């Protein structure tokens, strides 16, 4: 793939050495986890993501998320894909909220916003934090 960087945002030393100055905890249950955009795939007989991301949920280089391996990476839908691996992960309210916050910050600010995701997931009598 010509013209594309081989270093992901998560591997970027600059992101890891300059953590976000503002961190928001996104906490909730299934409504916070992001199940929007799930469609039934009749061939696979299961739900899959339609991969449509509303403009309010678009990624931005100034918005990071803390991954499950505790590294800052560029935040993008689905925010919880590496947290709830047993379900179809779709669009939730997290990126829309964070983009709205980012838009209210001073436009000349180059501060990074960090997201810490915390969901209560229940799977057949088991609760995962």
URQUISUL-V447769 format. One record per residue. N is the residue number from 1. RES is the residue in one letter. D_CENTER is the distance of its C-alpha to the mean C-alpha in Angstrom with 2 decimals. Layout:
BEGIN
n->N res->RES d_center->D_CENTER
n->N res->RES d_center->D_CENTER
END
This chain:
BEGIN
n->1 res->X d_center->24.74
n->2 res->X d_center->26.63
n->3 res->X d_center->25.19
n->4 res->X d_center->21.75
n->5 res->X d_center->20.88
n->6 res->X d_center->20.87
n->7 res->X d_center->18.90
n->8 res->X d_center->15.13
n->9 res->X d_center->13.29
n->10 res->X d_center->12.66
n->11 res->X d_center->16.43
n->12 res->X d_center->17.48
n->13 res->X d_center->19.97
n->14 res->X d_center->19.57
n->15 res->X d_center->15.96
n->16 res->X d_center->17.08
n->17 res->X d_center->20.29
n->18 res->X d_center->19.05
n->19 res->X d_center->16.42
n->20 res->X d_center->14.98
n->21 res->X d_center->17.80
n->22 res->X d_center->15.93
n->23 res->X d_center->13.55
n->24 res->X d_center->12.26
n->25 res->X d_center->12.01
n->26 res->X d_center->10.02
n->27 res->X d_center->12.51
n->28 res->X d_center->14.03
n->29 res->X d_center->15.14
n->30 res->X d_center->14.52
n->31 res->X d_center->14.18
n->32 res->X d_center->11.08
n->33 res->X d_center->9.56
n->34 res->X d_center->9.30
n->35 res->X d_center->12.27
n->36 res->X d_center->13.07
n->37 res->X d_center->14.48
n->38 res->X d_center->16.13
n->39 res->X d_center->19.59
n->40 res->X d_center->22.50
n->41 res->X d_center->23.52
n->42 res->X d_center->27.27
n->43 res->X d_center->27.90
n->44 res->X d_center->25.50
n->45 res->X d_center->26.22
n->46 res->X d_center->22.67
n->47 res->X d_center->19.61
n->48 res->X d_center->17.26
n->49 res->X d_center->14.46
n->50 res->X d_center->16.15
n->51 res->X d_center->13.43
n->52 res->X d_center->14.28
n->53 res->X d_center->11.73
n->54 res->X d_center->13.58
n->55 res->X d_center->14.37
n->56 res->X d_center->13.08
n->57 res->X d_center->9.46
n->58 res->X d_center->10.30
n->59 res->X d_center->8.75
n->60 res->X d_center->11.10
n->61 res->X d_center->12.50
n->62 res->X d_center->12.94
n->63 res->X d_center->9.38
n->64 res->X d_center->8.20
n->65 res->X d_center->6.31
n->66 res->X d_center->8.89
n->67 res->X d_center->8.88
n->68 res->X d_center->11.40
n->69 res->X d_center->14.04
n->70 res->X d_center->13.68
n->71 res->X d_center->13.01
n->72 res->X d_center->11.16
n->73 res->X d_center->9.29
n->74 res->X d_center->8.13
n->75 res->X d_center->4.65
n->76 res->X d_center->4.50
n->77 res->X d_center->4.81
n->78 res->X d_center->4.97
n->79 res->X d_center->1.99
n->80 res->X d_center->5.57
n->81 res->X d_center->7.48
n->82 res->X d_center->9.24
n->83 res->X d_center->10.03
n->84 res->X d_center->11.75
n->85 res->X d_center->13.35
n->86 res->X d_center->16.29
n->87 res->X d_center->14.92
n->88 res->X d_center->13.72
n->89 res->X d_center->10.02
n->90 res->X d_center->9.70
n->91 res->X d_center->8.76
n->92 res->X d_center->8.64
n->93 res->X d_center->9.81
n->94 res->X d_center->7.09
n->95 res->X d_center->6.77
n->96 res->X d_center->10.47
n->97 res->X d_center->11.41
n->98 res->X d_center->10.17
n->99 res->X d_center->11.83
n->100 res->X d_center->14.82
n->101 res->X d_center->15.12
n->102 res->X d_center->14.98
n->103 res->X d_center->17.65
n->104 res->X d_center->19.82
n->105 res->X d_center->19.96
n->106 res->X d_center->22.94
n->107 res->X d_center->22.65
n->108 res->X d_center->24.35
n->109 res->X d_center->21.95
n->110 res->X d_center->20.05
n->111 res->X d_center->18.22
n->112 res->X d_center->14.71
n->113 res->X d_center->12.27
n->114 res->X d_center->10.38
n->115 res->X d_center->7.94
n->116 res->X d_center->9.35
n->117 res->X d_center->8.15
n->118 res->X d_center->11.46
n->119 res->X d_center->12.33
n->120 res->X d_center->15.87
n->121 res->X d_center->16.22
n->122 res->X d_center->19.73
n->123 res->X d_center->21.18
n->124 res->X d_center->24.93
n->125 res->X d_center->26.20
n->126 res->X d_center->23.70
n->127 res->X d_center->21.18
n->128 res->X d_center->18.36
n->129 res->X d_center->16.86
END
